[in-house]
Amino acid sequence: MNPQAGGPSRTVVQLADALANQAGINVTLLSQQLVGDRVMASASAGVNRHVVKTHSHLALKLGLPVRDDLEIMAQASPPQLFHSHGIWLPVNYWTARAARRQGVPLIIQPRGMLEPWALNHRAWKKKIATLLYQRRDLQAARLFVATAESEYESIRQTGARQPVAVIANGVDFPDVPVDTVSRAEAAPRTALFLSRVHPKKGLLNLLQAWGRVAPMGWRLKIAGPDEGGHLREVMNLARQLGIAKSIEYVGEKDGAAKSKLFTEADFFVLPTFSENFGVVVAEALAHGLPVITTRGAPWADLLTHGCGWWVDLGVDALVQALREAIALSDAERHAMGARGRVYVQQYNWDEIARQTIDVYRWALGHGPQPHCVRAD
C-alpha cells in the first residue's frame, strides 16, 4: 500500500475506509511492505489494519508476510469472505488458498491486471503464474469486481463465467471550493500530467505532441513518482525536441500539495496506454478541470458530458486535443470543468461502499442480486 505504487494503493485503502464507515460491517485490510517504506494511512479508525513488514525483498515478492498473517487470522478471527485486489502475485495466491481452506467466498478484483497492455507486459511471468496457480484461482472465485465496462469485457475474455459486479472507484472531493479566479490569472498557463512516470502512461507521446503544438505562454507540468528511471528518458526526449524549457517536473505530490496542482492547472492530460479506471481522471474532474485522455482509459463519458476529450492512442490525436484545449477561452474551460465536477459527483465513496456491501451480502446468500452484478 505504498502511495508510489499507483492508484490501487490509494483506492483499496479508501474503499476499506468507506466500508468501515457503514453500519454492520467489520473490515480487516491486510497488506505487506518492506521495513522503511511508506504506507497509505487509513482515514477511518474502524478499519482493522494489518501491515506486515519484512526486511527481505525475496519474502515480499513471494508474499510470505501475508501468507503467515493469513494463517494467524484463520485461527483468531476467520473472515466471512475474502476480497482480493489484483492478480498474478503470490500474495493473491495465498489469499485464494486461504479462502479455499476456510470454505468462504473469494471475490477477485483484478485492478487492471487483465487489460491487454498489462497482459503483454512481462507476459512470460504471467504464463508461469497461470500454469502454477492463477487459472485455478480465477476458476475458484465466487465473483469478480470490475471498475468499468472495459474491465468487465477483459474478465469475460479470460473465459470466466462467474458473475461480475461493475462498481467504479470512488473519488475524494476538495475540501474547499475550486478557485477558478486564481486559475484564470495564473501565468504561464498550465497543462497538468499527474500519475506515475512510467512507460504505460504515455508521456513520450505527450511530449511529441507538445513539441508539435509548441504553445506560447504555456507549460506542461509533470507530477508523480519516477518508476524504473523513466523520467530520464522523458527529460532526454524533451531536450531533443527543444521543449525542455516548457516542461516542469515537480516530483510526487500528495494531499494538499496535490490538490494545489489541480487548482493551479488549466486542464489535465493523461495520455495512457491502459487504465482499468484511472482515478486521477476523476480527481481532476472533481477539481473542476477539463480532461484529455485516451481510449486506453474508460472515460467515454467525457464526451457525453462535455467535460473533456477522449481520443485515440497516438501522437496525432493528442496534438488535435491539445490544440483545442489551448484555443478555448478561460470561460469555456471553466464551463467544461464545471460540467465535469457535476458529472463526477456520482463517484462518491459512500455510494461505492453501499454497492460493495450489497455485493458482499449477495455473495454470502444474505441478500438479493444487486443491479450492478452481471451474470451474462
SEKE-728919 format. One record per residue (C-alpha): x, y, z. Coordinates in pm, whole numbers, plus 50000, padded with zeros to 5 digits. Each point is the difference from the previous one (the first is absolute). Example, Ala and Ser with C-alpha at 12.3 -4.5 7.8 and 13.67 -1.06 7.14 Angstrom:
% SEKE-728919
512304955050780/501375034449934/
% end
This chain:
% SEKE-728919
500005000050000/502865023649918/498545032049846/502704998349730/498524967449871/497165017549820/496235002450019/499094967050170/502285007350296/497735029650071/496594987949886/500184967050189/500705019050323/497265025249920/497544971849930/500824983750333/499465033650173/496635004749829/498904964550083/500975004250366/497865031250020/496884980049909/498024983150276/500234962650057/503304991849830/503414992050146/502925006349765/503514986150025/502515013349748/503054977649966/503075011049805/503784996550008/502985023049950/503725003750049/501155015050328/500485037349944/497635003149703/497155024650010/496474987450046/496675015849911/498335007750332/496394991250077/497705029250070/497454979050189/500704986750348/497544972149920/502434981949770/501894971450164/503335006549829/502674973049968/503175012649828/502494971450015/503605012149962/503124981949890/503665008149931/500124974249720/499275009549637/499704963049916/497464993850276/497995029749874/499994987249641/498864965950117/497275015050217/501274981750308/499085027350254/496374999049887/499984962149988/501104997750361/497535026450120/497134983049815/500704968150193/499945019050331/496745017249905/498414966749908/500464988550358/499165032450181/497165015849801/499124982649672/498335023349747/496684993749826/501525007949661/503215011349833/500155029549760/503314996449813/501335030149809/502194992349698/501124967149851/503234982949889/501935006550321/500694973050260/498215021650258/496814995149798/500634962749987/500334997850379/496705018650035/498254975949764/501504970550187/498735013850331/496495003649857/500054963849878/501274986750331/497425019250201/497144992949761/498975036349956/499295020149683/502895015049805/499345032749817/502685010049751/500425035949884/502704999349727/500835037150029/501005002649636/502184968849997/497914983749725/500155029649760/501804993149669/502955022850081/500494983550339/499744964949854/502715007849745/502325015850259/502424972950119/497684974449846/502364971050072/499585005150375/496244999549964/500144967649802/501944983850282/497565013450260/497084987149793/501444965149992/500934999750369/496915015150161/498255028749825/497644979749778/498794979950298/499595031050215/497935017749734/497794969449970/499554999350378/498685035750026/496385003350107/499825032049799/502115028149856/499915037650041/500765022349700/500375037750023/498685006849649/498314983749702/503354995149826/501324980250297/496844979050000/500784990849638/503614991750092/498804976350272/497644982849758/502824995949747/501804977250246/497104975749971/498755007250351/496244994550023/499435010250361/497915030950077/501775033649972/499095030650207/500795032349816/500805025650272/502045031149929/502725013550225/499075028950222/501635034150010/500755024750277/498695035149940/501935031650093/499225013250347/499845035449866/498215014049692/501974999249677/501645034149953/499475008249634/501105036150049/503604991950097/500094974249721/498985025849742/502605025150118/502884975350013/502905005149759/501254981049819/497024978149926/500364963850106/499154965949859/500384974450279/501074963549984/499774982650337/500654962750021/502864975550027/502865008749766/499844966349827/500004989449630/496384988450034/498865035650062/500925012749653/502235029350093/502244995749696/496975003949773/498955030650197/503405016549964/500014994349624/496515015149978/501015029250221/502995006649778/497795001449690/497465023150161/502745022450151/497535022250187/501285034750091/499495009550364/499244964450109/501914974250201/499514962750048/500314991250367/500834963550077/499364986350349/500394964850134/502564974850118/502724989349757/499674962749941/502904980049863/501965030849895/497495009749728/500315036850095/503485001249848/498614987549669/497225025850017/502315029350069/502514988649737/497215000449741/498945034750114/503535012849939/500204982849661/496725016149896/501145034250123/497085003550242/501794994950333/499395036150106/496234994949984/500114967350199/500035000650380/500374968750213/498885005750359/500374965050146/497424980350191/497265020150169/497314989350243/497295015050219/499735037849994/503015003649767/498344977149747/496725018750023/501885032749945/501434986449673/496494993049872/498765034150114/502805018749823/499694981049670/497875009549698/499354964649882/501134964650073/501484974449761/500544962550046/501264984749671/499944964850143/500234967349809/497854981250251/497905006850310/497324978750157/498515032150146/502475028650029/499065015650333/502195030149929/497565009449721/497185000550255/502165020750235/500685025649728/496285002449921/499235004150371/502335030249999/498145015349706/502574992749730/499254990349640/501744967149920/501794985649698/500474962550012/500174970949759/497864970449912/502394980050214/497955013150294/496234993950042/498945036349987/497685003049699/497725020350229/502375029449957/498415004449658/496464992550117/500145026350273/502065025649810/502825001350252/503004988149800/501544980849713/500114962049961/502444993749716/501694971849812/503404987750112/502905017249831/501575033949945/497705014149729/496844997550211/501775016450294/501165028649778/496435007449894/498634998350355/502775022150139/499405026149730/496295000550077/500495002450377/502555028049969/497855019449752/497045001750241/499345031450197/500244999650379/496215001050020/499664970249768/502514979350198/498305009650327/496624989449859/501424966349896/501534995750343/496725008550172/498164973749794/502634974350093/499715008250368/496234994249989/500404967549806/502614984950233/497825004650310/498704964749936/503404986050101/499675008250369/501434973850236/496844995350208/498084988249695/502874977549888/500104984450348/496254993550000/500204982449664/502954979150119/498214989350319/496954989549796/502334978149792/501544984850313/496574991750143/498904984049675/503224979549978/499294987250351/496404991449914/498615027450225/498425023049743/498595004149648/502195003249691/501085036649975/499375019349680/503755004449949/500534962249970/500024985149651/499634962749947/500065001049617/
% end
